[in-house]
Amino acid sequence: MSYICPLCNGLVVPEQACPHCLQGLLECGKLDDYTGPYSPYVFQTSSDTADEVENVCNHVMYCHHCQTSTPWPVSLWDLSGNL
């Protein structure tokens, strides 16, 4: 099966409100990009496989108003030939 993240691929625009102050959140990329100093540049098969099993891609959302970050799981889209 082939899955893609609609947020990573620019197919959707996140419109989430901060759970603390209800202001708009800014999408700051995948949570995996923040796990280590060189994470964006290292090929990681274990986390990619785990995400596909769960059918989510975890992103980080940030609120400039209250300066908090919130993890946001995005459901992956199945592209197994049903276009």
C-alpha positions in Angstrom: 0.0 0.0 0.0 1.1 3.5 -0.7 0.4 6.4 1.7 1.1 10.1 1.5 0.7 12.9 4.0 -1.6 15.6 2.6 0.0 18.3 4.7 3.6 17.4 3.8 2.6 17.4 0.1 0.7 20.7 0.3 -2.7 19.2 -0.5 -4.4 20.7 2.5 -4.0 23.9 4.5 -4.0 23.4 8.3 -6.7 25.5 10.0 -6.4 24.6 13.7 -7.0 26.7 16.8 -4.7 26.7 19.8 -6.2 24.5 22.6 -5.0 27.1 25.1 -6.0 30.5 23.6 -8.0 29.6 20.5 -5.7 31.7 18.2 -4.6 30.3 14.8 -1.7 27.8 14.8 1.3 27.8 12.5 2.4 24.4 11.0 6.1 23.9 11.7 6.8 20.6 9.9 7.0 17.0 10.8 7.7 16.0 14.4 10.5 13.6 13.2 12.4 16.7 12.0 12.8 17.8 15.6 14.1 14.5 17.2 17.8 15.0 16.6 20.4 17.5 15.4 20.6 16.0 11.9 17.2 14.4 11.7 16.1 16.1 8.5 19.2 14.8 6.7 19.2 11.2 7.9 17.2 8.5 6.1 14.9 7.0 8.8 13.1 3.8 7.9 11.9 2.8 11.4 9.8 5.9 12.1 8.4 6.0 8.5 7.3 2.4 8.8 5.7 3.0 12.2 3.9 6.0 10.9 2.4 4.1 8.0 1.2 1.3 10.3 -0.6 3.9 12.4 -1.7 5.8 9.2 -0.7 9.2 10.7 2.1 11.7 10.1 2.8 13.7 13.2 3.4 17.4 12.7 4.2 20.3 15.1 1.8 23.2 15.4 3.0 26.5 17.0 1.0 29.3 18.6 2.7 32.7 18.4 0.2 34.2 20.8 0.8 32.0 23.8 4.1 30.6 22.5 3.2 26.9 22.9 3.6 24.0 20.5 1.2 21.2 20.0 1.6 17.8 18.2 -0.9 17.3 15.5 -1.5 13.8 13.9 -2.5 14.0 10.2 -4.3 11.1 8.7 -2.4 9.6 5.7 -4.2 9.2 2.4 -4.2 5.8 0.8 -3.0 5.9 -2.8 -3.2 2.2 -3.7 -4.7 2.8 -7.1 -8.1 4.2 -6.1 -7.6 7.6 -7.8 
